[in-house]
């Protein structure tokens, strides 16, 4: 009998299921342990000594430490995670709004095109100057002058 065949007889299907179950439970415990460690450092209401105590308990007596932490502070873990997700969402939305508006103190391409169109309709710039300025705005190149104004045909 070959070694592979002997292993199949020696390690029945039920043992394989038990092994998979224990492996799954061990991985779940590791994930929970790391989530608890992250939660310990995330919690601003705990002082440094309390964080050190919980961390020492989870490292020195891992199974008991994780169990005690989940029982004592499990409800707060979810609330802190939800609060962090909300803060991240607000920061992301703020960043999107700021970027869409062209950043603080900057004008967007749409605003620049509206100003150019208004200047053209008033007759302050010619069609040629309008086309050149429009090309500059649409290609995201800054205007030649630092003030952001378009040179006029009449010197204004």
For each residue, the residues with C-beta under 8 A, 3 or more apart:
1: 5 6
2: 5 6
3: 6 7
4: 7 8
5: 1 2 8 9
6: 1 2 3 9 10
7: 3 4 10 11
8: 4 5 11
9: 5 6 12
10: 6 7
11: 7 8 15 16
12: 9 15 16
13: 16 17
14: 17 18
15: 11 12 18 19
16: 11 12 13 19 20
17: 13 14 20 21
18: 14 15 21 22
19: 15 16 22 23
20: 16 17 23 24
21: 17 18 24 25
22: 18 19 25 26
23: 19 20 26 27
24: 20 21 27 28
25: 21 22 28 29
26: 22 23 29 30
27: 23 24 30 31
28: 24 25 31 32
29: 25 26 32 33 63 66
30: 26 27 33 34
31: 27 28 34 35
32: 28 29 35 36 66 70
33: 29 30 36 37 58 62 66
34: 30 31 37 38
35: 31 32 38 39 77
36: 32 33 39 40 58 66 69 70 77
37: 33 34 40 41 55 58
38: 34 35 41 42
39: 35 36 42 43 73 77 80 81
40: 36 37 43 46 51 54 55 58 69
41: 37 38 51
42: 38 39 80 84
43: 39 40 46 51 73 76 80
44:
45:
46: 40 43 50 51 54
47: 50 51
48: 51 52
49: 52 53
50: 46 47 53 54
51: 40 41 43 46 47 48 54 55
52: 48 49 55 56
53: 49 50 56 57
54: 40 46 50 51 57 58 65 69
55: 37 40 51 52 58 59
56: 52 53 59 60
57: 53 54 60 61 64 65 68 69
58: 33 36 37 40 54 55 61 62 65 66 69
59: 55 56 62 65
60: 56 57 65
61: 57 58 64 65
62: 33 58 59 65 66
63: 29 66 67
64: 57 61 67 68
65: 54 57 58 59 60 61 62 68 69
66: 29 32 33 36 58 62 63 69 70
67: 63 64 70 71
68: 57 64 65 71 72
69: 36 40 54 57 58 65 66 72 73 74
70: 32 36 66 67 73 74 77
71: 67 68 74
72: 68 69
73: 39 43 69 70 76 77
74: 69 70 71 77 78
75: 78 79
76: 43 73 79 80
77: 35 36 39 70 73 74 80 81
78: 74 75 81 82
79: 75 76 82 83
80: 39 42 43 76 77 83 84
81: 39 77 78 84 85
82: 78 79 85 86
83: 79 80 86 87
84: 42 80 81 87 88
85: 81 82 88 89
86: 82 83 89 90
87: 83 84 90 91
88: 84 85 91 92
89: 85 86 92 93
90: 86 87 93 94
91: 87 88 94 95
92: 88 89 95 96
93: 89 90 96 97
94: 90 91 97 98
95: 91 92 98 99
96: 92 93 99 100
97: 93 94 100 101
98: 94 95 101 103 104
99: 95 96 102 103
100: 96 97 108
101: 97 98 106 108
102: 99 106 107 108 109 111
103: 98 99 106
104: 98
105:
106: 101 102 103
107: 102 111 112 148
108: 100 101 102 111 112
109: 102 112 113 137 138 140
110: 113 114
111: 102 107 108 114 115
112: 107 108 109 115 116 137 148
113: 109 110 116 117 134 137 138
114: 110 111 117 118
115: 111 112 118 119
116: 112 113 119 120 125 130 133 134 137 150
117: 113 114 120 121 130
118: 114 115 121 122
119: 115 116 122 124 125 130 150 152
120: 116 117 123 124 125 127 130
121: 117 118
122: 118 119
123: 120
124: 119 120 152 153 154 156
125: 116 119 120 129 130 133 150 152 153
126: 129 130 153
127: 120 130 131
128: 131 132
129: 125 126 132 133 150 151 152 153
130: 116 117 119 120 125 126 127 133 134
131: 127 128 134 135
132: 128 129 135 136
133: 116 125 129 130 136 137 143 150
134: 113 116 130 131 137 138
135: 131 132 138 139
136: 132 133 139 141 142 143
137: 109 112 113 116 133 134 140
138: 109 113 134 135
139: 135 136
140: 109 137
141: 136
142: 136 148
143: 133 136 148 149 150
144: 151
145: 148 149 151
146:
147:
148: 107 112 142 143 145
149: 143 145
150: 116 119 125 129 133 143
151: 129 144 145
152: 119 124 125 129 155 156
153: 124 125 126 129
154: 124
155: 152
156: 124 152
